[in-house]
Amino acid sequence: MRVVFKTSYDKDIDLHPDWWDRGKIAVLLALMAMLPFLVGEYYLAEATNTLIWALAGMGLMVLVGHSGQVSLGHAAFMAIGAYVDAGLMTAGVPWIIAFPLAGLAAGCFGAVVAIPAVRMSGIYLAIATLALFVIVEEMIIILEPLTGGVGGMFAPSITLFGIDFDRYASLSNFYWLVLVVVALVTWAYANLLRSPTGRSFLAVRDSEVSARALGINVTRTKALVFGLSCGVTGLAGALMGHFISFFNYELFSIFISINLLLVVTIGGLGFIQGVFFGAILITAVPQLIAILRDGLNATVGIDLGSVPGLDTVIFAVILVGFIIYEPTGLYGRWLKIRAYFQLFPLARRDMFRRQKTYLKTERMR
């Protein structure tokens, strides 16, 4: 076990405890940046898709994992980000301006809607966000002159400083662009949690009664976190629109919202790292199932492709298994494994026994 000797309070609030931690992050970023030179276009496209899902997952994580609110309608904010970004670029606005405006539009819309919605909690808030998703979907169809309606909309190619970032013509450039956006949002997210605003999010999540006793405006905090969550999700939707190139309202279906909820839950609720674990699981496991199915057909001669919905069933069983047997998610399992080797031979099985995490005043509500 490594011991970090701190000599000042600045070290105690530093984002990275030591140079070893900074080195690991730098090596990881370097490997991610070199990925276009190491893999083919198919796997590079899958990696780009995973990064976009991780970005959308961070948007939902700040809402669900760090403020305790549930949303089943975040696909609506991805749609808002995609349509605003594509619409502004079609009107001649450069991407470097249209992209943050798309996130701002989604965030403002989410903050306005959150003012009445955040007074609800639990299943009622989930139903309200689901109704919001239906409303946004209908608005996209009604505003056909702006959104293309059922026919859909084309996302123009991204060009920055004379460099093309088209998803099909220059996939490597588009991957690097997505990587930079995800890295910046992750850095901002990690620093937000160390600020007084981020700590108020955690206080509201753990106990609203205690948060009010500490002088935190719970309603305002919930509206703020909802706006931030929707803004980041809108940025992911804008990148998703460029990744697909041509899209309509069907791309941002209710299944996107469910998958986002699975990303934050199975990856590790309350951990930024869990978003990336969950995104990898969501994007890689269906592809792995398809590859194994084709390999089984080629080697053994068993054709499982004729069984309708088999991939979905297998994927669902894997997800349910994680929820039942590892509720802390993939990152939670990694923390347990790491703690076991750090404390060996003093580690015990009941070290991570689950305990009640809410105050009695909260359970009586």
C-alpha positions in Angstrom: 0.0 0.0 0.0 1.3 3.4 -1.0 1.3 6.2 1.6 1.1 9.8 0.4 2.7 12.2 2.9 1.0 15.6 2.6 2.8 18.7 3.8 0.2 21.4 3.0 -3.5 21.9 2.7 -3.0 22.5 -1.0 -2.0 18.9 -1.4 -5.1 17.7 0.4 -7.4 19.4 -2.1 -5.4 18.6 -5.1 -7.2 16.8 -7.9 -4.4 14.3 -8.1 -2.8 13.1 -4.9 0.7 12.6 -6.3 2.7 12.4 -9.6 2.0 8.7 -9.9 -1.6 9.4 -10.4 -0.9 12.2 -12.8 1.4 9.9 -14.7 -1.3 7.2 -15.1 -3.7 9.8 -16.5 -1.0 11.1 -18.9 -0.2 7.6 -20.1 -3.9 6.8 -20.6 -4.4 9.9 -22.7 -1.3 9.2 -24.7 -2.6 5.7 -25.5 -6.0 7.0 -26.4 -4.4 9.6 -28.7 -2.4 6.9 -30.5 -5.4 4.7 -31.0 -5.9 5.7 -34.7 -2.4 4.4 -35.5 -3.0 1.1 -33.7 -6.5 -0.1 -34.8 -8.5 -0.1 -38.0 -11.4 2.2 -38.9 -14.1 -0.2 -37.5 -12.6 -0.3 -34.0 -11.8 3.4 -34.2 -15.5 4.1 -34.9 -16.5 1.9 -32.0 -14.1 3.8 -29.7 -15.5 7.1 -30.9 -19.0 5.9 -30.2 -17.9 4.7 -26.7 -16.5 8.2 -25.9 -19.8 9.9 -27.0 -21.7 7.5 -24.7 -19.3 8.2 -21.9 -19.9 12.0 -22.4 -23.7 11.5 -22.3 -23.2 9.2 -19.3 -21.4 12.0 -17.4 -24.3 14.2 -18.1 -26.7 11.8 -16.4 -24.2 10.8 -13.7 -24.1 14.3 -12.2 -27.9 14.1 -11.9 -28.4 10.5 -10.8 -25.1 9.6 -9.1 -24.2 13.0 -7.5 -27.6 14.6 -6.7 -29.9 11.6 -6.3 -32.4 12.5 -9.0 -33.8 10.0 -11.6 -34.4 10.8 -15.2 -35.9 8.6 -18.0 -36.0 11.4 -20.6 -32.3 12.4 -21.2 -32.6 11.2 -24.8 -34.7 14.3 -25.3 -31.8 16.6 -24.4 -29.5 14.7 -26.7 -32.0 15.3 -29.4 -32.1 19.1 -28.6 -28.3 19.3 -28.7 -28.2 17.4 -32.0 -30.9 19.5 -33.7 -29.6 22.9 -32.4 -26.0 22.1 -33.5 -27.0 20.9 -36.9 -29.5 23.7 -37.4 -27.0 26.4 -36.5 -24.4 24.9 -38.8 -26.9 24.7 -41.6 -27.5 28.4 -41.1 -23.8 29.1 -41.5 -22.7 29.3 -37.9 -19.2 27.7 -37.4 -19.1 24.5 -35.4 -16.9 26.1 -32.7 -19.8 28.4 -31.9 -22.7 26.1 -32.7 -21.4 23.3 -30.5 -21.4 25.2 -27.1 -24.6 26.9 -28.1 -26.2 23.5 -28.5 -25.2 22.5 -25.0 -26.3 25.8 -23.7 -29.7 25.4 -25.3 -30.2 21.9 -23.9 -29.0 23.1 -20.5 -31.3 26.2 -20.4 -34.3 24.1 -21.5 -33.6 21.5 -18.8 -33.2 24.2 -16.1 -36.5 25.9 -17.1 -38.3 22.5 -17.1 -36.6 21.5 -13.8 -38.1 24.4 -11.8 -41.4 22.6 -11.4 -40.1 19.1 -11.9 -37.5 19.1 -9.1 -40.2 19.5 -6.5 -41.0 15.9 -7.2 -38.7 12.9 -6.4 -38.3 9.2 -7.0 -40.7 7.5 -9.4 -42.7 10.7 -9.8 -39.7 12.6 -11.2 -38.9 9.7 -13.5 -42.4 9.8 -14.9 -42.2 13.6 -15.3 -39.0 13.3 -17.3 -40.5 10.5 -19.4 -43.4 12.8 -20.2 -40.9 15.5 -21.1 -39.3 13.1 -23.6 -42.6 12.6 -25.3 -43.3 16.3 -25.5 -39.8 17.0 -27.1 -40.4 14.2 -29.6 -43.7 15.7 -30.7 -42.2 19.1 -30.9 -39.5 17.8 -33.3 -42.2 16.5 -35.6 -44.4 19.7 -35.3 -41.4 22.0 -36.0 -40.8 20.4 -39.4 -39.5 23.6 -41.2 -36.7 23.7 -38.6 -36.1 20.1 -37.8 -37.1 18.2 -41.0 -39.8 16.5 -39.1 -40.1 12.8 -39.8 -37.7 13.1 -42.7 -34.8 14.0 -40.5 -31.9 16.3 -40.7 -28.3 16.2 -42.0 -25.4 17.3 -39.8 -22.9 19.3 -41.8 -19.3 18.3 -41.8 -17.1 19.9 -39.1 -14.2 22.2 -40.3 -11.9 23.9 -37.9 -9.0 26.1 -39.1 -9.1 24.5 -42.5 -8.9 21.0 -41.1 -11.7 18.6 -42.0 -13.3 16.6 -39.1 -15.8 14.6 -41.1 -16.8 11.3 -39.5 -16.5 9.3 -42.8 -13.8 11.3 -44.8 -11.4 11.8 -41.8 -12.4 9.5 -38.9 -9.1 10.0 -37.1 -9.6 13.7 -36.9 -13.2 13.3 -35.7 -12.0 10.8 -33.0 -9.4 13.2 -31.7 -12.0 16.0 -31.6 -14.3 13.8 -29.5 -11.4 12.8 -27.3 -10.5 16.4 -26.6 -14.1 17.3 -25.7 -14.5 14.3 -23.4 -11.2 15.0 -21.7 -12.1 18.6 -21.0 -15.6 17.8 -19.7 -14.1 15.1 -17.5 -11.6 17.5 -16.1 -14.2 20.1 -15.4 -16.6 17.5 -13.9 -13.9 16.3 -11.5 -13.1 19.8 -10.4 -16.8 20.7 -10.0 -17.2 17.9 -7.4 -14.4 19.5 -5.3 -16.1 22.9 -5.3 -18.8 24.2 -2.9 -21.4 23.7 -5.6 -20.4 20.1 -6.2 -20.4 19.4 -2.5 -23.9 20.8 -2.3 -25.0 18.3 -4.9 -23.7 15.5 -2.7 -25.4 16.9 0.4 -28.8 17.0 -1.4 -28.2 13.5 -2.6 -27.4 12.1 0.8 -30.1 14.0 2.8 -32.3 16.8 1.8 -33.2 17.5 5.4 -29.6 17.8 6.5 -28.8 20.0 3.4 -31.6 22.4 4.3 -30.2 22.5 7.9 -26.9 23.5 6.5 -28.4 26.4 4.6 -28.5 24.9 1.1 -31.3 25.9 -1.2 -32.4 22.5 -2.3 -34.8 23.6 -5.0 -32.2 25.9 -6.6 -29.5 23.2 -6.3 -31.6 20.6 -8.0 -32.5 23.0 -10.8 -28.8 23.9 -11.3 -27.7 20.3 -11.4 -30.5 19.5 -13.8 -29.4 22.3 -16.1 -25.7 21.1 -16.0 -26.8 17.6 -16.6 -28.9 18.5 -19.6 -26.2 20.7 -21.0 -23.5 18.0 -21.0 -26.0 15.5 -22.5 -26.8 18.1 -25.2 -23.1 18.2 -26.1 -23.1 14.4 -26.4 -26.2 14.6 -28.6 -24.5 17.1 -30.9 -21.5 14.8 -31.4 -23.8 11.9 -31.9 -25.5 13.8 -34.7 -22.2 14.3 -36.5 -21.3 10.7 -35.8 -24.5 9.4 -37.5 -24.5 12.3 -40.0 -28.1 11.9 -40.9 -30.7 11.5 -38.2 -34.3 12.0 -37.2 -36.3 11.8 -34.0 -36.2 8.0 -34.0 -32.5 8.0 -33.3 -33.1 9.5 -29.8 -35.6 7.0 -28.6 -36.6 5.9 -25.1 -34.1 3.1 -25.4 -31.3 5.7 -25.4 -32.5 7.0 -22.0 -32.6 3.5 -20.6 -29.2 2.7 -21.9 -27.8 5.9 -20.4 -29.3 4.9 -17.0 -27.6 1.5 -17.4 -24.3 3.2 -18.2 -24.3 5.1 -14.9 -25.8 2.2 -12.8 -23.7 -0.7 -14.1 -20.5 1.3 -14.5 -20.6 2.5 -10.9 -23.1 5.0 -9.5 -21.4 8.0 -8.0 -18.0 7.5 -9.8 -16.8 9.4 -12.8 -14.7 6.4 -13.8 -17.8 4.2 -13.7 -19.2 6.2 -16.7 -16.4 4.9 -18.9 -16.7 1.4 -17.7 -20.5 1.5 -18.4 -20.0 3.0 -21.8 -17.6 0.3 -22.7 -20.0 -2.4 -21.6 -23.0 -0.8 -23.4 -21.1 -0.5 -26.7 -18.7 -3.5 -26.7 -20.9 -6.3 -25.3 -23.5 -6.3 -28.1 -20.7 -6.4 -30.6 -18.9 -9.2 -28.8 -22.1 -11.2 -28.7 -22.6 -10.8 -32.4 -19.0 -11.8 -33.1 -19.3 -14.9 -30.9 -22.6 -15.8 -32.5 -21.0 -15.6 -36.0 -18.0 -17.6 -34.8 -20.2 -20.3 -33.4 -22.0 -20.6 -36.7 -18.8 -20.8 -38.7 -17.1 -23.4 -36.5 -19.8 -25.6 -35.1 -22.5 -24.9 -37.6 -25.1 -23.7 -35.1 -27.0 -20.8 -36.6 -28.3 -18.7 -33.8 -29.0 -15.8 -36.1 -32.4 -17.1 -37.0 -33.5 -16.8 -33.3 -35.1 -13.3 -33.1 -34.0 -11.1 -30.3 -31.3 -13.5 -29.0 -28.6 -10.8 -28.7 -30.9 -8.6 -26.7 -31.9 -11.4 -24.4 -28.3 -12.3 -23.7 -27.3 -8.7 -23.2 -30.2 -8.2 -20.8 -29.3 -11.2 -18.7 -25.7 -9.9 -18.4 -27.0 -6.5 -17.2 -29.5 -8.0 -14.7 -26.7 -10.2 -13.4 -24.5 -7.1 -12.7 -27.4 -5.3 -11.0 -28.1 -8.3 -8.7 -24.6 -9.5 -7.8 -22.6 -6.3 -8.1 -24.8 -3.3 -7.2 -21.8 -1.0 -6.9 -21.0 -1.5 -10.6 -17.9 -2.4 -12.5 -15.8 0.4 -10.9 -17.0 -0.7 -7.4 -15.8 -4.2 -8.2 -12.4 -2.8 -9.2 -12.2 -0.9 -6.0 -12.8 -4.1 -4.0 -10.2 -6.0 -5.9 -7.7 -3.2 -5.5 -8.4 -3.0 -1.7 -8.0 -6.8 -1.4 -4.5 -6.7 -2.9 -3.5 -3.6 -1.0 -4.6 -5.0 2.4 -3.5 -8.6 1.7 -3.3 -10.7 3.9 -5.5 -8.6 6.2 -8.5 -8.3 3.9 -11.8 -9.9 4.9 -14.9 -10.8 3.0 -17.2 -8.6 5.1 -15.2 -5.4 4.6 -17.7 -4.2 2.0 -20.9 -5.3 3.6 -23.7 -3.1 2.5 -25.1 -0.8 5.1 -28.0 1.7 5.3 -26.9 5.0 3.8 -29.8 7.3 4.6 -30.8 9.0 7.8 -33.8 7.9 9.8 -35.5 11.2 9.0 -35.2 10.4 5.3 -36.6 6.9 5.6 -39.7 8.1 7.4 -40.7 10.4 4.6 
